[in-house]
Amino acid sequence: MMTLELTPDELLSTTRAVRKRLDFDRPVPRRLIEECIDLATQAPTGRNRQRWHFVVVTDRAKRRVVGDIFRRSLTRAVGQPLTADDTRRMNYAPGSTKGVFDGLRYLADNIHRVPAIVIPAVEGRTDRAPVDIQAGTWGSILPAAWSFMLAARARGLGTTWTSAQGPLERELAAALGIPYDKVMLAAFIPLAYTLGTDFKPAVRVPRAEVLHWDRW
């Protein structure tokens, strides 16, 4: 197993959302993806139930199908309304938000070319469930998915977390034979080797804005 020479801090701070620097022409070996999954399933899981699943799509025809769903789903995504603070933080680094949306458009145009698409999923739907149920379920898949992305970065692979499966989750589940009534799709993660590995930490809002000690 060959990995990049990154310290733990470098790995955590340079695992970026990669959209424009994905290598569409270089296949990702199955063994590397399996190594990343093995590490992902070492993540914490609520009550040790280990209800996580990872659906990996590499077949060319299936990638075209899920790519079409991805593009159509993007046009339906709404999300919560932005506040003034949201807008300020999104533009804390000049040009950062424009870069994000430019990258997303590029990814959408080329999603069918990505060598692998990884869809983390978790057993048990939480539609309209109370917060404690939601937290326990999502907390059992999101750490594993992030561990997968860190493992991928260490192997010279790039990822980006998208929630584009949301608006058309049922259609995506049907396309991949996933039992929608029993399983939630947590994310839609493109996976490819990166064009270069020289990623840097992002500019973020200051620690003073987000750290609260003993009280809000």
C-alpha positions as CSV (number, residue, x, y, z in Angstrom):
1,M,0.0,0.0,0.0
2,M,1.5,3.3,-1.1
3,T,0.3,6.4,0.6
4,L,1.3,10.1,0.4
5,E,3.7,11.4,3.0
6,L,1.3,13.4,5.0
7,T,1.2,14.0,8.8
8,P,-2.2,13.5,10.5
9,D,-2.6,17.3,10.6
10,E,-1.8,17.7,6.9
11,L,-4.2,14.9,6.0
12,L,-7.0,16.5,7.9
13,S,-6.4,20.0,6.6
14,T,-5.8,19.2,3.0
15,T,-8.6,16.7,2.2
16,R,-10.4,19.2,0.1
17,A,-13.5,19.0,-2.1
18,V,-12.0,18.1,-5.4
19,R,-14.0,19.0,-8.5
20,K,-11.8,20.4,-11.2
21,R,-8.7,18.3,-10.5
22,L,-10.2,14.8,-10.9
23,D,-8.4,12.6,-13.4
24,F,-11.2,11.2,-15.6
25,D,-8.9,9.1,-17.6
26,R,-7.1,7.0,-15.0
27,P,-9.0,4.0,-13.6
28,V,-9.1,3.6,-9.8
29,P,-8.0,0.0,-8.8
30,R,-10.7,-1.9,-6.9
31,R,-8.2,-2.8,-4.2
32,L,-7.6,0.8,-3.3
33,I,-11.4,1.4,-2.9
34,E,-11.6,-1.7,-0.8
35,E,-8.8,-0.5,1.4
36,C,-10.6,2.8,1.9
37,I,-13.8,1.0,2.8
38,D,-12.0,-1.2,5.3
39,L,-10.7,2.0,7.0
40,A,-14.1,3.6,6.8
41,T,-15.7,0.8,8.7
42,Q,-13.3,1.4,11.6
43,A,-15.2,4.6,12.4
44,P,-17.5,4.9,15.4
45,T,-21.0,3.7,15.0
46,G,-24.1,4.2,17.2
47,R,-24.6,1.2,19.6
48,N,-22.1,-0.7,17.5
49,R,-24.9,-1.6,15.1
50,Q,-22.7,-1.1,12.0
51,R,-25.6,-0.4,9.7
52,W,-23.4,1.3,7.1
53,H,-23.2,0.3,3.4
54,F,-21.1,1.7,0.5
55,V,-22.4,1.3,-3.1
56,V,-19.5,1.8,-5.5
57,V,-20.4,2.5,-9.2
58,T,-17.7,1.9,-11.8
59,D,-19.7,0.3,-14.7
60,R,-19.7,2.8,-17.5
61,A,-23.4,2.4,-18.3
62,K,-24.4,2.7,-14.7
63,R,-22.2,5.8,-14.3
64,R,-24.1,7.4,-17.1
65,V,-27.4,6.6,-15.4
66,V,-26.4,7.9,-12.0
67,G,-24.7,10.9,-13.6
68,D,-27.9,11.9,-15.3
69,I,-29.7,11.6,-12.0
70,F,-27.0,13.7,-10.4
71,R,-27.4,16.5,-12.9
72,R,-31.2,16.6,-12.7
73,S,-31.1,16.4,-8.9
74,L,-28.9,19.5,-8.7
75,T,-31.5,21.6,-10.4
76,R,-34.1,20.6,-7.8
77,A,-31.9,21.2,-4.7
78,V,-33.3,24.0,-2.5
79,G,-31.7,23.9,1.0
80,Q,-32.3,26.3,3.8
81,P,-32.6,30.0,3.0
82,L,-29.3,31.9,3.4
83,T,-28.9,34.4,6.2
84,A,-26.7,37.5,6.1
85,D,-24.2,35.6,8.2
86,D,-24.2,32.7,5.9
87,T,-23.4,34.9,2.9
88,R,-20.6,36.7,4.9
89,R,-19.0,33.4,5.9
90,M,-19.4,31.9,2.4
91,N,-17.4,34.8,1.0
92,Y,-14.9,35.2,3.8
93,A,-12.2,34.2,1.3
94,P,-12.7,36.4,-1.8
95,G,-13.8,34.4,-4.7
96,S,-14.2,31.1,-2.8
97,T,-17.9,30.8,-3.3
98,K,-17.6,31.5,-7.0
99,G,-14.9,28.8,-7.2
100,V,-17.2,26.3,-5.5
101,F,-20.1,26.9,-8.0
102,D,-17.7,27.0,-11.0
103,G,-16.3,23.7,-9.8
104,L,-19.8,22.2,-9.3
105,R,-20.8,23.1,-12.8
106,Y,-17.7,21.5,-14.2
107,L,-18.3,18.4,-12.2
108,A,-21.9,18.2,-13.3
109,D,-20.8,18.5,-17.0
110,N,-18.3,15.6,-16.5
111,I,-19.9,13.5,-13.8
112,H,-20.3,10.5,-16.2
113,R,-16.5,10.5,-16.7
114,V,-15.6,10.1,-13.1
115,P,-14.1,6.6,-12.7
116,A,-16.0,5.7,-9.6
117,I,-19.0,7.1,-7.7
118,V,-19.3,6.1,-4.0
119,I,-22.7,6.3,-2.3
120,P,-22.6,5.8,1.5
121,A,-25.9,4.5,2.9
122,V,-27.3,3.5,6.3
123,E,-30.0,1.1,7.2
124,G,-33.1,2.6,8.8
125,R,-35.0,5.6,7.5
126,T,-35.4,8.7,9.8
127,D,-37.9,10.7,7.7
128,R,-39.6,13.1,10.2
129,A,-38.0,11.3,13.2
130,P,-37.1,13.3,16.3
131,V,-33.6,14.8,16.7
132,D,-32.2,12.0,18.9
133,I,-33.1,9.4,16.3
134,Q,-31.7,11.5,13.5
135,A,-28.5,12.2,15.4
136,G,-27.9,8.5,16.2
137,T,-28.5,7.4,12.6
138,W,-26.6,10.1,10.8
139,G,-23.8,9.9,13.3
140,S,-23.4,6.2,12.4
141,I,-22.7,6.9,8.7
142,L,-21.1,10.4,8.4
143,P,-17.9,9.6,10.4
144,A,-17.4,6.4,8.2
145,A,-18.0,8.4,5.0
146,W,-15.5,11.1,6.1
147,S,-13.0,8.3,7.1
148,F,-13.4,7.0,3.5
149,M,-12.6,10.4,2.1
150,L,-9.5,10.8,4.3
151,A,-8.3,7.3,3.3
152,A,-8.8,8.2,-0.3
153,R,-6.8,11.4,0.0
154,A,-3.9,9.5,1.6
155,R,-3.8,7.3,-1.5
156,G,-3.7,10.2,-4.0
157,L,-7.4,10.0,-4.7
158,G,-9.8,13.0,-4.7
159,T,-13.4,13.2,-3.5
160,T,-16.1,15.7,-2.9
161,W,-19.0,15.4,-0.6
162,T,-22.3,16.2,-2.4
163,S,-25.9,15.8,-1.3
164,A,-27.2,15.7,-4.8
165,Q,-28.8,12.4,-4.2
166,G,-31.4,14.1,-1.9
167,P,-34.1,15.4,-4.3
168,L,-34.0,12.2,-6.4
169,E,-33.0,9.7,-3.7
170,R,-35.8,7.3,-4.5
171,E,-34.9,7.3,-8.3
172,L,-31.2,6.8,-7.5
173,A,-32.0,4.0,-5.1
174,A,-34.2,2.2,-7.7
175,A,-31.4,2.6,-10.4
176,L,-29.0,0.8,-8.1
177,G,-31.3,-1.8,-6.6
178,I,-31.2,-0.2,-3.1
179,P,-34.3,-0.9,-0.9
180,Y,-35.4,2.7,-0.5
181,D,-37.9,1.9,2.3
182,K,-35.2,0.5,4.5
183,V,-32.0,2.4,3.5
184,M,-31.1,6.1,3.3
185,L,-28.5,7.4,0.9
186,A,-26.3,9.7,2.8
187,A,-24.2,11.3,0.1
188,F,-23.0,11.1,-3.5
189,I,-19.2,11.1,-3.7
190,P,-17.2,11.2,-6.9
191,L,-13.9,9.4,-6.6
192,A,-10.8,9.7,-8.9
193,Y,-7.1,10.1,-8.8
194,T,-6.2,13.8,-8.5
195,L,-4.3,15.9,-11.0
196,G,-1.4,16.6,-8.6
197,T,-1.5,16.1,-4.9
198,D,-0.5,19.6,-3.7
199,F,-3.7,20.6,-1.9
200,K,-3.6,23.3,0.8
201,P,-5.7,24.2,3.8
202,A,-8.7,26.4,3.0
203,V,-9.2,29.9,4.3
204,R,-11.8,29.6,7.1
205,V,-13.5,32.0,9.4
206,P,-11.5,32.7,12.6
207,R,-11.6,30.3,15.5
208,A,-13.0,33.0,17.7
209,E,-16.2,33.0,15.6
210,V,-16.9,29.3,16.1
211,L,-15.3,28.3,19.5
212,H,-17.6,28.6,22.5
213,W,-16.1,27.9,25.9
214,D,-18.5,26.8,28.8
215,R,-21.4,28.7,27.2
216,W,-22.6,30.1,23.8
